[in-house]
């Protein structure tokens, strides 16, 4: 996830750019007061401008992009995104995760 503060509207396209074959990631644009102004899911040279009103909504949009497209989470984000998927979507991630992540999810499954 990338957070950019105080950027001109004309520069949003450039800051949200992604490389070809890049995995979906979240680019957040925040005001100097910390308010979310724009949230973009960027992947494979494409951008999805969300209507997220806060970071929570932006994370839901990111998880949804992986879920709908049936992408595997990048290894570096796999644990946290699989936790988000389980709690936001209600379906366990079937890819590889760390043992601590699996234990955490089992211990907290009652929160679903």
N, C-alpha and C positions, 0 to 999 in steps of 0.2 A: 504494500500500500504506500502510496506517495501522497504527501500533503503539501500543497502549494499555497502560500499566503500572499494576499494582496497582489493579484495579477490582473492585468487589463483583460477585458472580455475578448479582445482580438487575439490574445496569446493562449487562450484555452486550447484551441485546436493543436497548437504546437506542443504544449506541455503534456497533453494527453496522448501523444503519438506513441505507437508501439511498433516493435520490430515484427517482421514476418515470422510466423510460427510461434510468437510469444504467447505464453499462457495468459488467461484473463487475470487482470489485476485492477485494483481500484485506485483512481486518482481523485483526491479530494481537493477542492478549492475553497479556502476559508478566508473570511474577512479579517481585518486587523483586530476585530473584537472577538474572533473565534467562532463566528457563525458560519455554518456551511452555506456556501453560495452555489456550488455545483458539485455533483458527484458523477464521475465517468468510469464505466467499466471499459477498459481498453484491452484488446487482444488481436494478434495477427493482423496488424495494420488497420484494424477497425475500431470504432468507438461507439459505445452506447451511452447516450446522455440520459441519465436517470432523472426521476422526479423526486429524488430523496430529499426529505426535509431535515434529516439528521443522519449521524453516522450509523445508527442502528439500521435505518432504511437502506443506506448505501451498502452495508454488509449483506443485508438480505438480497439486494440486487446482484452482488458478486456471487454469493452462494447459489442463487437461482441460475446464473449464467453457466456455472459448472454443472449443476443438476440437470437443467434442461438439455444442454448439449452433450451430456454424459461424458464429460472430461474427467480425467484423473487429476487429483490435486497435485501441484508441484510438491516434491518431497519436503522442501523447507517449510511449507505452509500446511502440510497434510494434517497434522494433529489438530491445530486450531480450527481449520476449515471443516474438518470432520465433526468436531464438537458443535460448531455452528449449525452444520447440516442436521445433525441429530436433534438439536433443540429447536431449530427454526422450521425444518421441513418435516421432522418426525420420522425420518427414515435413516437408519444407520448407513454410514459410508462403508462400502465393501472393499475398498482398497487397503493397502498396507498402512498400518499405524504403529506407533510406539506402544509398548506394553503398558506404560504409565497412562497413556491416553485411553486405552481400552479399559483399564481399571477405573479411571476417573468416570468414564461413561457408565460403567456398570454400577458404581456406587451412587451415582446421581440420576439414574434412570427414572426415579420416582418424580423428578421435576418435569417430566414430559407431560 
